Amino acid sequence: MTSTVRYGIVGTGMMGVEHIRNIAILPGAEVAAIVDPVATSLDWARDALGEGAASVAAFGDVASFAREARVDAVVVASPNYTHRDVLAPLFATGAAILCEKPLATTMADARWIVEQTADRDAPFWTGMEYRYMPPAAAFIEQVHGGRIGRLQMLSMREHRFPFLQKVGDWNRFSRNTGGTMVEKCCHFFDLMRLIVQAEPVRVFCSGGTDVNHLDERYGGERPDIIDNSYTVVDFANGVRAMLDLCMFAEGAEHQEEISATGDKARLDVLIPPGDLVFSPRVEWPAPKTPEVTHISVDDAAMRAGSHHGATYYQHAAFLAAVRGEAPVHVTAEDGLRAVAIGTAAEISARERRVVEMAELI
């Protein structure tokens, strides 16, 4: 490998362009090739590449890219339902791979990907940006460091804007995305496993399609993606976790809020602004004494993406793994486990029942 790691970007829509912008500010990295069957998407990538676009090879299909491109690492940011077909020719190369979340839209495809990565020398990394938002990373470090005592309850809230428009609006249907609880919420289910440090045993989700996209039709079909839900996850070590999702709350001050409550204190992270709020237990009715700490984020990282700087910090960690300087943080198995919880939540919401994880894993 040369001193500069050469990247290929497969899928140059909104997220692919975010990866390009972050690689551009990552020392020792450059984009050498882009891949997308849609000419407009390739143009978006060229715009992001700026003056350097002329020296970047462009491909209309991943098979040609796998045969001809000379890259050290590949970022897969194609639509969810394409991941297995896109990865198949890439596994035949020696390139490191970062595959965007969700790993796949079905458990069968996720298992296949895990099997393919088992004996591969080059790193395979599942893209889970939310781990790398600096405020979230600081929050996780403090929980694991024992600041709240023994963790017992974990609560997550994402109140945000609706799904954005994608090429062909592929993200309007669960068959393409795996469903909202897989597509959007796998980030949070991955965080749950990471924070709780145990595996889930059962999932209950109450959710519906109640506000967004109700007037849209595609070939006569109405979108079926869940736009609000509550999900409760019981973990093997006795910790309970909950996710509160609303995708018609774009006016909310905080897009993400995570609260960890232990036997000694509670810790919250608020994004934005990126504050940690530490609230120790007190003798009631003594005055409450919360402590607020702001976690700063590099300005360039904030400007390069829409995930509170997380994409940049994830790329820095992935690059270290590509160079053999650090381990892979988020494996294909981690990706499968997040898909499994999301799949359980989708089943639970649609069948209105508790789902035991033993049904899927």
C-alpha positions as CSV (number, residue, x, y, z in Angstrom):
1,M,0.0,0.0,0.0
2,T,1.2,3.5,-0.9
3,S,1.5,6.2,1.7
4,T,-1.9,7.5,0.4
5,V,-4.8,5.1,0.7
6,R,-6.9,5.1,-2.5
7,Y,-10.7,4.8,-2.1
8,G,-13.4,3.7,-4.4
9,I,-17.0,4.9,-3.7
10,V,-19.8,2.6,-4.8
11,G,-23.0,4.6,-4.8
12,T,-22.7,8.3,-5.2
13,G,-26.0,9.6,-3.9
14,M,-26.4,11.7,-0.8
15,M,-24.4,9.4,1.6
16,G,-21.8,8.6,-1.0
17,V,-21.1,12.3,-1.4
18,E,-20.9,12.7,2.3
19,H,-18.2,10.0,2.3
20,I,-16.3,11.8,-0.5
21,R,-16.3,15.1,1.5
22,N,-15.0,13.4,4.6
23,I,-12.2,11.5,2.7
24,A,-11.2,14.8,1.2
25,I,-10.2,16.2,4.7
26,L,-8.7,12.9,5.9
27,P,-4.9,12.9,5.9
28,G,-3.4,10.2,3.8
29,A,-6.5,9.4,1.8
30,E,-7.9,10.2,-1.6
31,V,-10.8,9.1,-3.8
32,A,-9.6,7.3,-6.9
33,A,-12.8,5.9,-8.4
34,I,-16.5,6.3,-8.2
35,V,-19.3,3.9,-9.2
36,D,-23.0,4.5,-9.9
37,P,-25.4,3.4,-12.7
38,V,-27.1,6.8,-12.6
39,A,-25.3,9.5,-14.5
40,T,-26.8,12.3,-12.3
41,S,-25.4,10.7,-9.2
42,L,-21.9,10.5,-10.8
43,D,-22.2,14.2,-11.5
44,W,-23.0,14.9,-7.8
45,A,-19.8,13.0,-6.9
46,R,-17.8,15.0,-9.5
47,D,-19.1,18.3,-8.0
48,A,-18.0,17.1,-4.5
49,L,-14.6,16.1,-5.8
50,G,-14.1,19.6,-7.4
51,E,-10.9,20.2,-9.4
52,G,-9.7,16.6,-8.7
53,A,-12.7,15.0,-10.4
54,A,-10.9,14.8,-13.8
55,S,-8.3,12.3,-12.4
56,V,-11.0,10.0,-10.7
57,A,-12.1,7.0,-12.7
58,A,-15.9,6.6,-13.1
59,F,-17.7,3.3,-13.6
60,G,-21.4,2.6,-14.4
61,D,-21.4,-0.9,-12.7
62,V,-19.6,-2.5,-9.8
63,A,-18.4,-5.5,-11.8
64,S,-16.3,-3.3,-14.1
65,F,-15.0,-1.4,-11.1
66,A,-14.0,-4.6,-9.3
67,R,-12.0,-5.8,-12.4
68,E,-10.4,-2.5,-13.4
69,A,-10.1,-0.1,-10.5
70,R,-6.9,0.0,-8.4
71,V,-8.0,0.9,-4.9
72,D,-7.0,0.0,-1.4
73,A,-10.4,0.5,0.2
74,V,-14.0,0.6,-1.0
75,V,-17.0,2.4,0.6
76,V,-20.4,0.9,-0.3
77,A,-23.1,3.5,-0.1
78,S,-25.5,2.0,-2.6
79,P,-29.2,1.4,-1.8
80,N,-29.8,-1.0,1.1
81,Y,-31.3,-3.8,-1.1
82,T,-28.3,-3.8,-3.4
83,H,-25.7,-4.6,-0.8
84,R,-25.4,-8.3,-1.3
85,D,-25.1,-8.0,-5.1
86,V,-22.7,-5.1,-4.8
87,L,-20.5,-6.9,-2.3
88,A,-20.2,-10.1,-4.3
89,P,-17.6,-8.9,-6.8
90,L,-15.9,-6.8,-4.2
91,F,-15.2,-9.8,-2.0
92,A,-13.1,-11.1,-4.9
93,T,-10.7,-8.2,-4.6
94,G,-8.2,-7.5,-1.9
95,A,-9.6,-4.2,-0.9
96,A,-10.8,-3.2,2.5
97,I,-14.5,-2.6,2.6
98,L,-16.7,-0.2,4.6
99,C,-20.3,-1.1,4.0
100,E,-22.9,1.5,5.0
101,K,-25.7,0.5,7.4
102,P,-27.9,-1.5,7.3
103,L,-25.6,-4.4,6.4
104,A,-28.5,-5.9,4.5
105,T,-32.3,-5.8,4.3
106,T,-32.9,-9.5,5.2
107,M,-31.4,-11.9,7.7
108,A,-30.5,-14.3,4.9
109,D,-28.4,-11.7,3.1
110,A,-26.8,-10.5,6.4
111,R,-25.8,-14.0,7.2
112,W,-24.3,-14.5,3.7
113,I,-22.2,-11.4,4.1
114,V,-20.9,-12.5,7.5
115,E,-19.9,-15.9,6.0
116,Q,-18.1,-14.2,3.1
117,T,-16.1,-12.0,5.5
118,A,-15.1,-14.9,7.9
119,D,-11.9,-15.9,6.0
120,R,-11.1,-12.6,4.4
121,D,-7.7,-10.9,5.2
122,A,-8.8,-7.4,4.3
123,P,-10.8,-5.5,6.9
124,F,-14.6,-5.4,6.6
125,W,-16.4,-2.7,8.5
126,T,-20.1,-2.0,8.9
127,G,-20.8,1.7,8.8
128,M,-22.4,2.8,12.1
129,E,-21.7,6.5,12.2
130,Y,-23.6,7.2,15.4
131,R,-20.9,5.5,17.5
132,Y,-18.5,8.2,16.4
133,M,-20.4,11.4,17.1
134,P,-17.9,12.9,19.7
135,P,-20.6,13.6,22.3
136,A,-22.0,10.0,22.0
137,A,-18.5,8.6,22.2
138,A,-17.8,10.6,25.4
139,F,-21.2,9.4,26.8
140,I,-20.4,5.8,26.1
141,E,-16.9,6.1,27.7
142,Q,-18.3,7.5,30.9
143,V,-21.0,4.9,31.1
144,H,-18.5,2.1,30.6
145,G,-16.2,3.9,33.1
146,G,-18.8,3.5,35.9
147,R,-19.8,7.1,36.3
148,I,-23.4,6.2,36.8
149,G,-22.8,3.0,38.7
150,R,-24.4,-0.2,37.5
151,L,-26.3,0.6,34.2
152,Q,-30.0,-0.5,34.5
153,M,-32.0,1.6,32.0
154,L,-31.1,3.0,28.6
155,S,-33.4,5.4,26.8
156,M,-32.9,6.8,23.3
157,R,-34.9,9.3,21.4
158,E,-34.7,10.5,17.8
159,H,-37.2,13.1,16.8
160,R,-36.3,14.3,13.3
161,F,-37.4,15.1,9.8
162,P,-39.0,12.6,7.4
163,F,-37.0,10.3,5.1
164,L,-35.4,12.4,2.4
165,Q,-35.9,11.9,-1.3
166,K,-33.6,9.4,-2.9
167,V,-33.0,8.4,-6.5
168,G,-36.2,6.8,-7.6
169,D,-37.5,7.2,-4.0
170,W,-36.4,3.6,-3.3
171,N,-36.5,4.4,0.4
172,R,-40.3,4.6,0.5
173,F,-40.9,0.9,0.7
174,S,-39.8,-1.7,3.3
175,R,-38.9,-4.3,0.7
176,N,-36.1,-1.9,-0.4
177,T,-35.0,-0.7,3.1
178,G,-35.7,-3.6,5.4
179,G,-38.2,-1.3,7.0
180,T,-37.7,1.8,9.1
181,M,-36.7,-0.2,12.2
182,V,-33.8,-1.7,10.1
183,E,-33.0,1.2,7.8
184,K,-33.0,4.0,10.3
185,C,-32.9,2.4,13.7
186,C,-30.1,-0.1,13.3
187,H,-27.8,2.8,14.4
188,F,-29.6,2.8,17.7
189,F,-29.8,-0.9,18.1
190,D,-26.1,-1.1,17.5
191,L,-25.5,1.6,20.2
192,M,-27.7,-0.4,22.6
193,R,-25.5,-3.5,22.2
194,L,-22.4,-1.4,22.5
195,I,-23.5,0.5,25.6
196,V,-25.2,-2.4,27.4
197,Q,-22.5,-4.9,26.5
198,A,-24.9,-7.8,26.3
199,E,-27.2,-9.4,23.7
200,P,-30.9,-8.8,23.4
201,V,-33.4,-11.5,24.3
202,R,-36.7,-10.0,23.3
203,V,-38.2,-7.0,21.5
204,F,-41.5,-5.3,21.6
205,C,-42.3,-2.5,19.1
206,S,-45.5,-0.4,18.7
207,G,-45.3,1.7,15.5
208,G,-47.2,2.8,12.5
209,T,-47.3,4.8,9.3
210,D,-49.5,7.7,10.5
211,V,-48.3,11.0,9.1
212,N,-45.6,10.9,6.4
213,H,-45.9,10.1,2.7
214,L,-49.6,9.2,3.0
215,D,-50.4,11.2,-0.2
216,E,-47.6,9.6,-2.2
217,R,-48.2,6.8,-4.7
218,Y,-45.7,4.8,-6.7
219,G,-47.2,2.6,-9.4
220,G,-50.4,2.8,-7.3
221,E,-48.7,1.8,-4.1
222,R,-48.6,3.9,-1.0
223,P,-45.3,3.9,1.0
224,D,-45.4,1.5,3.9
225,I,-42.4,2.7,6.0
226,I,-43.0,3.2,9.8
227,D,-42.8,6.9,10.7
228,N,-43.1,6.7,14.5
229,S,-42.6,4.0,17.1
230,Y,-41.7,2.9,20.6
231,T,-39.4,-0.1,20.9
232,V,-38.4,-1.9,24.1
233,V,-35.5,-4.3,24.2
234,D,-34.7,-6.6,27.1
235,F,-31.1,-7.6,27.4
236,A,-29.6,-10.8,28.8
237,N,-27.9,-9.0,31.7
238,G,-31.2,-7.5,32.9
239,V,-30.8,-4.0,31.3
240,R,-33.9,-2.6,29.6
241,A,-33.5,-0.2,26.6
242,M,-36.1,1.8,24.8
243,L,-36.1,3.7,21.5
244,D,-38.6,6.5,20.9
245,L,-38.7,7.4,17.2
246,C,-40.7,10.2,15.5
247,M,-40.0,11.2,11.9
248,F,-42.4,14.2,11.8
249,A,-40.8,16.2,14.6
250,E,-38.3,18.3,12.6
251,G,-39.0,21.3,14.9
252,A,-37.5,19.6,18.0
253,E,-34.5,21.2,19.5
254,H,-32.6,17.9,20.0
255,Q,-32.5,15.4,17.2
256,E,-31.0,12.7,19.4
257,E,-31.2,12.3,23.1
258,I,-29.7,9.3,25.0
259,S,-30.1,8.7,28.7
260,A,-28.3,6.0,30.8
261,T,-29.6,5.5,34.3
262,G,-27.6,3.5,36.8
263,D,-27.9,2.9,40.6
264,K,-25.8,6.0,41.3
265,A,-26.6,8.6,38.7
266,R,-28.1,9.4,35.3
267,L,-26.2,10.6,32.3
268,D,-27.7,12.3,29.2
269,V,-26.3,13.3,25.9
270,L,-28.1,15.9,23.8
271,I,-27.4,16.2,20.0
272,P,-27.3,19.0,19.1
273,P,-25.8,20.9,20.9
274,G,-23.5,18.1,22.0
275,D,-23.9,18.4,25.8
276,L,-23.5,15.8,28.5
277,V,-25.7,16.2,31.5
278,F,-24.7,14.3,34.6
279,S,-27.3,14.0,37.4
280,P,-26.2,12.1,40.5
281,R,-28.8,10.8,42.9
282,V,-29.6,13.1,45.9
283,E,-31.5,12.7,49.1
284,W,-35.0,13.8,48.2
285,P,-36.1,16.7,48.5
286,A,-32.5,18.1,48.4
287,P,-31.7,20.4,45.5
288,K,-30.7,18.7,42.2
289,T,-27.1,19.2,41.1
290,P,-26.8,18.4,37.4
291,E,-23.4,19.0,35.7
292,V,-23.3,20.1,32.1
293,T,-20.3,19.5,29.9
294,H,-20.0,20.5,26.2
295,I,-18.2,18.1,23.9
296,S,-16.7,20.0,20.9
297,V,-16.5,18.7,17.4
298,D,-13.9,19.7,14.7
299,D,-15.4,22.4,12.5
300,A,-14.2,20.8,9.3
301,A,-15.8,17.5,10.3
302,M,-19.1,19.2,11.1
303,R,-19.1,20.9,7.7
304,A,-18.3,17.7,5.8
305,G,-21.4,15.7,6.8
306,S,-24.8,15.6,8.5
307,H,-24.0,13.3,11.3
308,H,-22.5,15.7,13.9
309,G,-19.0,15.0,12.7
310,A,-19.3,11.3,13.0
311,T,-18.5,10.3,9.4
312,Y,-15.1,11.9,9.7
313,Y,-14.2,10.2,12.9
314,Q,-15.5,6.8,11.6
315,H,-13.3,7.2,8.6
316,A,-10.2,8.0,10.7
317,A,-10.8,4.8,12.6
318,F,-11.5,2.8,9.4
319,L,-8.3,4.2,7.8
320,A,-6.3,3.0,10.8
321,A,-7.7,-0.5,10.3
322,V,-6.9,-0.4,6.6
323,R,-3.3,0.4,7.4
324,G,-3.2,-2.4,10.0
325,E,-2.7,0.0,12.8
326,A,-5.9,-0.8,14.7
327,P,-8.6,-3.4,14.8
328,V,-12.0,-3.2,13.0
329,H,-14.5,-1.7,15.5
330,V,-17.8,-2.7,13.8
331,T,-17.7,-6.1,12.2
332,A,-20.1,-7.8,9.8
333,E,-21.4,-9.7,12.8
334,D,-22.2,-6.5,14.6
335,G,-24.0,-5.4,11.4
336,L,-26.0,-8.6,11.4
337,R,-27.0,-8.2,15.1
338,A,-28.3,-4.7,14.5
339,V,-30.3,-5.9,11.5
340,A,-31.7,-8.7,13.7
341,I,-33.0,-6.3,16.3
342,G,-34.5,-4.1,13.6
343,T,-36.1,-7.1,12.0
344,A,-37.6,-8.2,15.3
345,A,-39.0,-4.7,15.8
346,E,-40.6,-4.7,12.3
347,I,-42.2,-8.1,13.0
348,S,-43.4,-6.9,16.4
349,A,-44.9,-3.7,15.1
350,R,-46.7,-5.4,12.2
351,E,-47.8,-8.5,14.1
352,R,-48.4,-6.7,17.4
353,R,-46.5,-9.2,19.6
354,V,-43.4,-9.7,21.5
355,V,-40.6,-11.2,19.4
356,E,-38.0,-13.5,21.0
357,M,-34.6,-13.0,19.5
358,A,-34.2,-16.7,19.4
359,E,-36.6,-16.6,16.5
360,L,-34.0,-14.8,14.4
361,I,-30.6,-15.6,15.9
